Amino acid sequence: MSTLGQQLKQLRNNKKLSQPEFAEQVGIEQSYLSKLENDKSIPSNDIFRSLLLALDISIDEFMKPLAASHDKARLIQIADVEQWLKKQAVNTSVKQRTLIYLVMFLISFGCALFYVGHKNYVFNERFYEYRSIGIIKADEPLNVFNHWKNYIIDPSAEKRAEKLKEMLARRVELFKLMDEYIGESFVEEVTSGKRVYTTDAIPRFISYAGNSWLEFTGLFAVVFGLALALFEPKLTRHP
């Protein structure tokens, strides 16, 4: 891990400047520059600014390798560095709070999304199947298809066979899926009469892809939120 002196020496070498040349540009003695580079002295705030000016870099560029330095007790003796470190600490705190809020949102939103999908609150999967045997004429009772034998005036075998043939010919079954139970039966008016729809009141379950996607999205949000929480130190540390 770099120290201020090591960073200063590395940057000077990058500029291909000797100690005497660089000391002259900064306006300090070579011996003093040597002490700085060997961490035997800490520059004043004015000299630190002169060093940055001579290196032609910003304090952000200079301090980036020193952000996690264990030598902060010495570094904060330089006013500009102290302010920079405080600013970085504030930025880190803001990042941490933002990330925590994001994690909380993702986990709570993901759980809610999974619950909604699992309970089918958005896309219904429970239906009631209503069945109609055929069209009932205006002058016929509603139960004529099931009890037509009771309404034959002439009970002879010939009439019974004729009526049976008629009722079988009129049997055109229709089904309706209702998303809620509306009773054992209901009547629907049609062009040539009416239809009676009945159900056994046992719901039918038809899976809907939308609910699976809600569950998957909810799980993904929770896992992503937990991953952000796990990697929070790396995501919020100094660049």
C-alpha positions as CSV (number, residue, x, y, z in Angstrom):
1,M,0.0,0.0,0.0
2,S,1.4,3.4,-1.0
3,T,2.5,6.1,1.3
4,L,2.6,9.8,0.5
5,G,6.4,9.6,0.0
6,Q,6.1,6.6,-2.3
7,Q,3.3,8.2,-4.3
8,L,5.3,11.4,-4.7
9,K,8.4,9.5,-5.8
10,Q,6.4,7.5,-8.3
11,L,4.7,10.5,-9.9
12,R,8.1,12.3,-10.1
13,N,9.6,9.3,-11.9
14,N,6.6,9.2,-14.2
15,K,7.5,12.8,-15.2
16,K,11.1,11.7,-15.8
17,L,12.4,14.4,-13.4
18,S,15.4,14.0,-11.1
19,Q,15.1,15.1,-7.5
20,P,17.0,18.4,-8.1
21,E,14.9,19.2,-11.2
22,F,11.6,18.5,-9.4
23,A,12.7,20.3,-6.2
24,E,13.6,23.4,-8.3
25,Q,10.1,23.4,-9.9
26,V,8.4,23.1,-6.5
27,G,10.7,25.7,-5.0
28,I,12.1,23.6,-2.2
29,E,15.5,22.1,-1.3
30,Q,16.5,18.7,-2.7
31,S,17.2,17.5,0.8
32,Y,13.7,18.4,1.9
33,L,12.2,16.6,-1.1
34,S,14.3,13.6,-0.2
35,K,12.7,13.6,3.3
36,L,9.3,13.9,1.8
37,E,9.8,10.9,-0.5
38,N,11.2,8.8,2.3
39,D,8.2,9.7,4.6
40,K,10.5,11.5,7.0
41,S,8.6,14.7,6.8
42,I,5.1,15.9,5.9
43,P,4.7,18.9,3.6
44,S,2.8,22.0,4.7
45,N,-0.4,22.7,2.9
46,D,1.2,25.4,0.7
47,I,4.1,23.0,-0.3
48,F,1.6,20.2,-1.0
49,R,-0.2,22.5,-3.4
50,S,3.1,23.4,-5.0
51,L,3.8,19.7,-5.4
52,L,0.5,19.1,-7.2
53,L,1.1,22.1,-9.4
54,A,4.5,20.8,-10.4
55,L,3.1,17.3,-11.1
56,D,0.2,18.9,-13.0
57,I,-2.4,16.6,-11.3
58,S,-5.4,17.2,-9.2
59,I,-5.7,16.2,-5.5
60,D,-8.1,13.4,-6.6
61,E,-5.5,11.9,-8.9
62,F,-2.8,12.2,-6.2
63,M,-4.9,10.8,-3.4
64,K,-6.6,7.9,-5.2
65,P,-3.8,5.3,-4.3
66,L,-3.8,6.7,-0.7
67,A,-7.5,6.6,-0.1
68,A,-7.2,3.4,2.0
69,S,-3.8,4.3,3.5
70,H,-3.2,3.3,7.1
71,D,-1.1,6.5,7.5
72,K,-4.0,8.9,7.7
73,A,-2.9,10.2,11.0
74,R,0.1,11.9,9.2
75,L,-1.9,12.7,6.1
76,I,-4.5,14.7,7.9
77,Q,-1.8,17.1,9.0
78,I,-2.2,18.6,5.4
79,A,-5.3,20.7,5.4
80,D,-6.3,20.0,1.8
81,V,-5.8,16.2,2.4
82,E,-7.9,16.4,5.5
83,Q,-10.7,18.0,3.7
84,W,-10.4,15.5,0.8
85,L,-10.6,12.6,3.2
86,K,-13.6,14.1,5.0
87,K,-15.3,14.5,1.6
88,Q,-14.6,10.9,0.6
89,A,-16.0,9.7,4.0
90,V,-19.2,11.7,3.3
91,N,-19.4,10.3,-0.2
92,T,-18.9,6.8,1.1
93,S,-21.6,7.3,3.7
94,V,-24.0,8.6,1.1
95,K,-23.3,5.6,-1.1
96,Q,-23.8,3.2,1.8
97,R,-27.1,4.7,2.7
98,T,-28.3,4.7,-0.9
99,L,-27.2,1.1,-1.3
100,I,-29.0,0.1,1.9
101,Y,-32.2,1.8,0.8
102,L,-31.9,0.1,-2.6
103,V,-31.3,-3.3,-0.9
104,M,-34.3,-2.8,1.4
105,F,-36.5,-1.8,-1.6
106,L,-35.4,-4.7,-3.8
107,I,-36.0,-7.3,-1.0
108,S,-39.3,-5.9,0.1
109,F,-40.5,-5.4,-3.5
110,G,-39.3,-8.8,-4.5
111,C,-41.1,-10.5,-1.6
112,A,-44.3,-8.6,-2.4
113,L,-44.0,-9.5,-6.1
114,F,-43.4,-13.2,-5.3
115,Y,-46.4,-13.2,-2.9
116,V,-48.7,-11.6,-5.4
117,G,-47.7,-14.0,-8.1
118,H,-48.0,-17.0,-5.8
119,K,-51.4,-16.0,-4.6
120,N,-52.6,-15.2,-8.1
121,Y,-53.8,-11.7,-7.1
122,V,-53.0,-10.2,-10.5
123,F,-53.7,-13.1,-12.9
124,N,-56.5,-15.4,-11.7
125,E,-55.9,-19.1,-12.1
126,R,-59.1,-20.3,-10.4
127,F,-62.2,-20.7,-12.6
128,Y,-65.7,-22.2,-12.3
129,E,-66.9,-24.1,-15.3
130,Y,-70.6,-23.6,-16.1
131,R,-72.3,-26.0,-18.5
132,S,-75.5,-25.6,-20.6
133,I,-77.1,-28.6,-22.3
134,G,-79.1,-26.8,-24.9
135,I,-81.5,-24.0,-25.7
136,I,-84.8,-24.1,-23.8
137,K,-87.9,-22.8,-25.6
138,A,-90.0,-20.0,-24.1
139,D,-92.8,-22.3,-23.1
140,E,-90.6,-25.0,-21.5
141,P,-89.5,-25.4,-17.9
142,L,-85.8,-24.7,-17.1
143,N,-85.2,-28.4,-16.3
144,V,-86.7,-29.8,-19.5
145,F,-83.4,-31.4,-20.6
146,N,-83.1,-33.5,-17.5
147,H,-86.7,-34.2,-16.8
148,W,-88.4,-34.1,-20.2
149,K,-90.1,-37.4,-19.4
150,N,-92.3,-35.7,-16.8
151,Y,-93.7,-33.3,-19.3
152,I,-95.0,-35.7,-21.9
153,I,-98.8,-35.6,-22.1
154,D,-99.0,-38.9,-24.1
155,P,-96.8,-41.4,-22.4
156,S,-96.9,-44.0,-25.2
157,A,-93.7,-45.6,-26.3
158,E,-94.0,-44.0,-29.7
159,K,-94.3,-40.5,-28.2
160,R,-91.5,-41.1,-25.7
161,A,-89.2,-42.3,-28.5
162,E,-90.1,-39.2,-30.6
163,K,-89.5,-36.9,-27.7
164,L,-86.2,-38.5,-26.9
165,K,-85.1,-38.1,-30.5
166,E,-86.0,-34.4,-30.4
167,M,-84.2,-33.7,-27.1
168,L,-81.1,-35.5,-28.3
169,A,-81.1,-33.4,-31.5
170,R,-81.5,-30.2,-29.4
171,R,-78.5,-31.0,-27.2
172,V,-75.8,-28.5,-28.1
173,E,-73.6,-28.1,-25.0
174,L,-71.8,-24.9,-24.3
175,F,-69.4,-24.1,-21.5
176,K,-68.5,-20.8,-19.7
177,L,-65.4,-20.3,-17.5
178,M,-66.2,-17.7,-14.8
179,D,-63.5,-16.2,-12.6
180,E,-65.8,-16.2,-9.6
181,Y,-68.6,-18.4,-8.2
182,I,-72.0,-16.8,-9.0
183,G,-74.2,-19.6,-7.7
184,E,-75.2,-23.1,-8.7
185,S,-76.8,-21.9,-11.9
186,F,-77.8,-18.8,-14.0
187,V,-80.0,-18.2,-17.0
188,E,-78.9,-16.5,-20.1
189,E,-81.3,-15.2,-22.7
190,V,-80.5,-16.2,-26.3
191,T,-82.2,-15.6,-29.7
192,S,-84.5,-18.6,-29.7
193,G,-85.1,-19.0,-26.0
194,K,-82.8,-19.3,-23.0
195,R,-79.9,-21.4,-21.7
196,V,-79.4,-22.6,-18.1
197,Y,-75.8,-22.9,-17.0
198,T,-75.0,-25.0,-14.0
199,T,-71.8,-25.9,-12.2
200,D,-70.7,-28.5,-9.6
201,A,-69.1,-25.6,-7.6
202,I,-65.7,-27.2,-7.8
203,P,-63.1,-24.7,-9.1
204,R,-60.8,-25.5,-12.0
205,F,-57.2,-24.3,-11.9
206,I,-55.6,-23.2,-15.1
207,S,-52.0,-22.0,-14.8
208,Y,-51.1,-18.6,-16.1
209,A,-47.5,-17.7,-17.2
210,G,-47.9,-14.2,-15.8
211,N,-47.9,-15.5,-12.3
212,S,-44.8,-17.6,-12.9
213,W,-43.0,-14.5,-14.2
214,L,-44.1,-12.5,-11.2
215,E,-42.6,-15.1,-8.9
216,F,-39.4,-15.3,-10.9
217,T,-39.1,-11.5,-11.0
218,G,-39.7,-11.4,-7.2
219,L,-37.1,-14.0,-6.5
220,F,-34.6,-12.3,-8.8
221,A,-35.1,-8.9,-7.0
222,V,-34.6,-10.6,-3.6
223,V,-31.4,-12.4,-4.7
224,F,-30.1,-9.3,-6.4
225,G,-30.8,-7.2,-3.3
226,L,-28.9,-9.8,-1.1
227,A,-26.0,-9.8,-3.6
228,L,-25.8,-6.0,-3.3
229,A,-25.8,-6.3,0.4
230,L,-23.0,-8.9,0.3
231,F,-20.8,-6.8,-2.0
232,E,-21.6,-3.5,-0.3
233,P,-18.0,-3.0,1.0
234,K,-16.5,-3.3,-2.4
235,L,-19.2,-1.1,-4.0
236,T,-18.9,1.8,-1.6
237,R,-15.2,1.8,-0.9
238,H,-13.0,4.6,-2.3
239,P,-12.3,4.3,-6.0
